[in-house]
Amino acid sequence: MHTVLVVAGGFALLAVCLLIGRFFGGGKSVAKASLVFLPLWLLGAGVNMWVGVARAGYSVNEELPVFLIVFAVPAAVGFAIWWKCRVR
């Protein structure tokens, strides 16, 4: 359940980035906003992994597959949005 909530948080961060990009100028800004989202989300997913290792007691080997899923799902959508918006 926690993983689903964190992934949902990633989509919320993506939505905020896209809204800011849309506010500041349309298609090219949305593409740039989706690229800005990627390192922000990498940091967020990394913090989630750190919490799992340092606070919850999981090993890095146990937490790494969860980190990859948590990062990859919203990042793939962000990358797809960048791809679609940059082609225009």
C-alpha positions in Angstrom: 0.0 0.0 0.0 2.8 2.4 0.8 4.4 1.9 -2.6 1.1 2.8 -4.3 0.9 6.0 -2.2 4.5 6.9 -3.1 3.8 6.3 -6.8 0.7 8.4 -6.5 2.9 11.1 -4.9 5.1 10.9 -8.0 2.1 11.5 -10.3 1.1 14.4 -8.1 4.5 16.0 -8.4 4.4 15.4 -12.2 1.0 17.2 -12.3 2.4 20.1 -10.4 5.4 20.4 -12.7 3.2 20.2 -15.7 0.8 22.8 -14.4 3.7 25.2 -13.7 5.0 24.5 -17.2 1.6 25.2 -18.7 1.3 28.4 -16.7 4.6 29.7 -18.0 4.1 29.1 -21.7 2.5 26.1 -23.3 4.0 23.2 -25.2 7.7 23.8 -25.0 7.4 24.8 -21.3 5.4 21.6 -20.6 8.2 19.6 -22.2 10.8 21.4 -20.1 8.7 20.9 -17.0 8.5 17.2 -17.6 12.3 17.1 -17.8 12.6 19.1 -14.6 10.3 16.5 -12.9 12.7 13.7 -13.5 15.6 14.7 -11.2 13.0 15.9 -8.6 11.3 12.6 -8.7 14.7 10.7 -8.5 15.4 12.7 -5.4 12.0 11.9 -4.0 12.2 8.2 -4.7 15.7 8.2 -3.3 14.4 9.7 0.0 11.8 7.0 0.1 14.4 4.4 -0.3 16.6 6.0 2.4 13.6 5.9 4.8 13.0 2.3 4.0 16.6 1.4 4.7 17.4 3.7 7.6 14.0 3.8 9.4 12.1 0.7 8.4 15.0 -1.6 8.7 15.0 -3.0 5.1 18.3 -3.8 3.4 19.4 -2.0 0.3 18.9 -5.2 -1.7 15.3 -5.5 -0.5 14.6 -1.8 -1.1 16.2 -1.5 -4.5 13.5 -3.2 -6.6 10.9 -1.1 -4.9 12.9 2.0 -5.6 13.1 1.1 -9.3 9.4 0.6 -9.5 8.6 3.7 -7.6 10.9 5.8 -9.8 10.2 4.2 -13.1 6.4 4.3 -13.3 6.0 8.1 -12.9 9.3 8.8 -14.7 8.1 6.8 -17.8 4.9 8.9 -18.0 7.0 12.1 -17.6 9.4 11.0 -20.3 6.4 10.1 -22.6 4.9 13.5 -22.0 8.3 15.1 -22.8 8.6 13.0 -26.0 5.1 14.0 -27.2 5.5 17.7 -26.4 9.0 18.1 -27.9 7.9 16.8 -31.3 5.4 19.6 -31.8 
